[in-house]
Each structure stands twice: as C-alpha cells, then as structure tokens.
C-alpha cells in the first residue's frame, strides 16, 4: 500500500491532471487498499475477480445489455474501458 501511495504521488507530481486507473488482482482487494484508492481524486480502479456461481447469478440479468456493448466478440482481444 505504501508503494502504491508513493507511485500515485509521483504520477501526480510529474503528470499533473493525469487520470490514473489501477487494475487489481482479486486476491489484492484488501479493504485498506480500496479505501486508499477511493480517496484518490481523478482515479479509477478495477478488480479482476474469478468466476463463481454468485457473481454469475448476479450478472445474468445484465448480460443482454452488456454483450452488445462489448467489442470482444469482434476483436478477440481484452476489452479496455472507454475514456
């Protein structure tokens, strides 16, 4: 967490106005780390989580809207959020 804080400070110093996006592995979603990221202005974070039955069931109602918005089917590449 200390390294992430310091890295974000350096980015803010050398790239003022930059939008920071942090990608976390599901195993690193510690509440303190998420609190640090929530407190950062002009930043976003994404947590990659493995599939499980509960997540699948919760996502199922939104699939008809989400699939057409994805370009993965056409490109075959990992999707990136739009700016």
N, C-alpha and C positions, 0 to 999 in steps of 0.2 A: 504494500500500500504506500509505503514511503517513496519507493521508486516511481510509482505512478504519479504521485503528487508532484514530485520533483520534475518529472518529464513534462507534465502539463504546465508547470510554471515556466520551464524553458521554452516550450512551444509558444506560450502566450507572450513571452518576452521577445523572442526572435520572429514570431509570425503574428503580430497583433491583428486581431479581427478574424483569425482563422477559426473555422468550425472544426471541432475535434470529435471524432467518432471512435469509440473504443469497442472492440469485439472481445467478449469474454467467453471462455470455455464454460460449460455448465458447472464444472467442478469448482470454479473460482467465483461463484456468485455469493460470496460472504456478505452478510448484511452491512458490515462496516464499509466494505469496498463499494457497495451500491449506494450507501449514504454519501460517500465522498463524491461519487460520480453525479449523484442527484444534485449536489450542492454546486457543481461546476457550471457557470454560465456558458451559454453557447456551445454546449457539448451534448453528445448523444452516446448511448451505449446499447449494444445488442448482446444478448446472452444466447449462445448456441446450446440448445438442450437436446438430449437424445429423445427418441420417440418413446412414448409409453401410452398405455391404454387411456389414462385420464386425460392427457393432453390431446390425444386423437379424438376422444369423445367431445371435448370442449371445442375443438377446431372444426369438427364436421359441419355444424350449421353455417359456417362462414366459407366453406370450400367453394360453393358456386360463384361467389363474388371474387374470391382471391385468385382462382385459377386463370380466368381471362386476363387479369391484370399482370400475370407473370409472363415474362419472355423466355423462361427456361425451356418451355416446350419447343420453341423455335430455335433457340441458340444452343441449347445443351450445356450452357455454362452456368456457374454460380451467379445468382442474382445479386445486384447491389441496390441499396435504397436510392431512390431518386433524390436529388438535392432539394 
